Each structure stands twice: as C-alpha cells, then as structure tokens.
Amino acid sequence: MKVLLVNGSPHEKGCTYTALSEVAKTLNEEGIETEIYWIGTKPIGGCIACKSCSTKGKCVFEDTVNPFVEKAENVDAFVFGSPVHYAGMAGNMKGFMDRAFYSSSMAKRGKAFLHKPAASVISARRAGTTATYDEFNKYFGITQMPIISSRYWNMVHGTNPEEVMKDEEGMQAMRILARNMAYYLKCIEAGKKSGIEMPETEKTIFTNFI
C-alpha cells in the first residue's frame, strides 16, 4: 500500500512539507509506503476546458500535472498539502488540482482518484485554514473519494518549519490523520481479500437547470 503526499507550497522544505513529513513518518510506522511529490515553482496554468484530455488521455499542457497523474494511477491514497494564500490554497496548487482532477476524470485510460481515500493538510501563519480545507474537500467529494479526517481539522500553524514543530496540537493532528488513513487502507485491503468489490460506478448524467 502506498500514499502519495503532494506538497503544493512554493517552498520545497517549508511549513507544508514539515506537516506532510509528520504524516508520512507515521504512515511508515504503520507499514504504509509513502512518497512526497513537490509541484515545484514553475507557473502552472489553470484548466481551459478544451476537453483535449478526453481524446489524448492526458492534459494538453506538458508540465508537472501529467507526471503526477501517472503516479496517481498506481497508488492507493493521497494527502494534498498547501499553504494559505489569501484564505485559499496557493495559486499554483489551484491550477494543479483543477487540471489533475479534470484530466483524470475525462481521460480514457481511467480515473486515477476514484474511490481512493484522500485528505488535505493546510499550513498557515494564522487564519484561512478552514476555508482552504473546504476548498480541497470539494475535489474529493466530486470524485467519490472517502475523506479521511483527524481529531481536529488538518492544519498546522507557524511561519517556518521550526514554529510548525512547536505546534504540538497541529503535529498531533497530523499523526492521528496518518493512523486513520492507515486504518482505512488496511480495511480496504481486508475487504478485497474477503471478496468485497468497490461500488459500481454508473454512467454520469449531466442535467442543466434550464
């Protein structure tokens, strides 16, 4: 079993990475393999709704999104992390999420995220964390992904990694999140061994309110 953790911060080893690393460490202790995927600092444009992914099998733009979706197809769960920028996720992360989820859902090769557990981790100096948490969860809900929670909302506070490490409640939330994720993955594995199949997916119906 493997969890892919996505660092949506422009800082490769900053506060978001520190929180994700605590999650990864605890997952490893639970016997779950992990990988942290940094989206980098190059500009990531948003989805232009060209729908080329439905025929090409991937996003028409060649940047960090397509390599990530390829990885996503071969892992069991996800943790997406972002700092708070103006009470929302980082701009590059927003474009990344839009294109990764849309191209995956439209591509003929399959849905990389369908029915896979997901969680988000939010880093902030002070505020905007719950708004960003809600923003992430909408991607998971529309993709039929079980949302894994902690004992509190999945957030840490601090202006640098050292301060984040001092946020004892936040770091505890990261560890509890990881254990809950590990438990859910082990339940899925046990279910498969018992012959329990994933839910059947109906063909999507689109209704316009006209």
N, C-alpha and C positions, 0 to 999 in steps of 0.2 A: 504494500500500500504506500502511496506517495501523495504528499500535499505540496502544491506549488504556491509559494507565497510571493506576491507581487509588490514590489516597492515602487510606489508612484511618486516618490519625492524626487526633486531635482538634486538632492544630496544623497549620494550613494550610501554613505555610512552615517547618516544623521539620526534624528529622533525616530522617524518612522522605521528605519532599519533596526534600531535598538529594540523597539517594541516587537517587530516581526521576529527578531532573533530569539527573544524570550519565548515566543510561541513555538518556533522551530526547535529550540532546545528541549522543551517539554514534550513535544511530539516525538522527538528522537528517543527520549527516555521511555516513551510508551511503545517503542518499536516501530514507529512510522517514519519512513524516509521523507526528507524534505529538500526543497531547492528554493532559494530566493532569487527571483527574476527582477532585475532593475530595468525600468523602462528607459533610463538614460536622460540626457538633457537636450537632445536634438528635437526640434519642433515636431509635434505630432498633430497633424490636421484632423479635423472632425469628419464625420461621415457626410458625404454629399448626396446620399440616396440615389446613386447611379444604378444600383442593383447589379453591377457587373459581377459581384461575388456569387450571384446565383448561377452564373454560367462558367465563370473562371474557377470557382471552387475556393477562392480566397479574395481578400481585399485588393482592389486595383492599385492601391498605393503600396509601394515597397518600402517599409520601414520596420520598426520593431514589433508591429502588430502581428503580421503573418507568422514570424518565427514563434511568437508566443502561442498563437492558436494551435500550431503544430504540436508544441509541447503539451498544451492543454488536453489534447485528444488522448494522451497516454498517461494521465494522472487521475487520481481518484477524488481529489477535493482541492479547494482553493481558499486562500486568505489574501484579500486585497487590502493594501495599506496606502494611506495618503495623509499628507499634512493638510491643515486647514488653510485655504486661501480665500479670503473674503466670505467666510461662513459656508464654504463649499470645498469640494475636492480640488486639488491642483489642476490647472488648465490642461496640461499635457495628459494627465490621468483621465480627465473627462473625455478627451478625444480618443484616447486609448480604449476606454471602456465602451464607448459608443461603437467604434469600429470592430473591436474584437467580438462583442456580443452579436452585433448585427450580421457581420460577415459569417460568423459561425452558424447562426440560425438559418441563413439563406443558402449557404454552400451545399452542394450536392453530396459532398463527402461525409456529411453527418454533423451532428450537434456536439461540440466539444464540452458543453457545460450541462446538458440536460440531465436532471436528476442527481447531479453531483453536489455534495454538501459544500456550502460556501460561508465565509464570514468576512467581515471587514474590520480593520484596525485603524483608528483615527488618532493622529498626533496634533496637538495644538499647544500654544503657549497658554491660552486662557479659554476662549469660547469658540463656538461654531462647530463643536464636535458632534452634537446630536443631529444637527441639520445635515452634516456630511454623512453620518451613519445612515440616516434615512435615504439619502441620495444613493448610496451603494446598494441598499437592500432592495430597491426597485428593480435593479438589474437581475438580482437573484429571483425575485418573485415572478417576473415575467418569463423566466427561463425554467421554471419548475425545479428550482434548486432548494433543497432544505437549508434553512438559515440557522447556523449554529451560533448560540449565544454564550455569554459568560454570566457571572453573578451580578454584573452591572453592565452598562454599555461599554463596548470595547474601545476604550480610549486611554491615552496617556497624556500627561502634561509636562511641559518643560521647554526651554529654549535651546537646549543642547543635550547630547546623549547622557552626560553626567547628571543633569537635572532629572531626566526621564528615569534614570536608575533609582533616584531618590523618591520617585512617586510610587510608594510601596503599594498603595491600593491599585494603581494602574497596572503595575507589573504583576500583581496577583491576578488581576482580571485576565491578563494575557495567558498565565499558566492555566487558569480554570478553563478558558476558551480552548486551549490546546487539548486538555484532558477530555472536554466534552466532544471535541472533534474526533479524537482518537476512539472514544467510546462509540460514537455513531458509525465510524468506519468499520469498527470490529463487528457491530451489529449487522451492517450491510453484508459483510463477508460471511458471517454466520448464516444469515438469511439465504444467501446464494447457495451455500453448501447444503441447506435444507430444502432446496428446490423452489424457494420463493423468487419469483421473477419481478423485475421492475414493472411499474404500471404501463399499460398500453397507452400509446400516445395517439390521440385522434388527429385527423387532418384538420389544420387550422381553419376556422371560419372567421372571415372578416366582415363586420357589419358596420355600415356607415349610418350615422344618425341624421338622416335627411328626411 
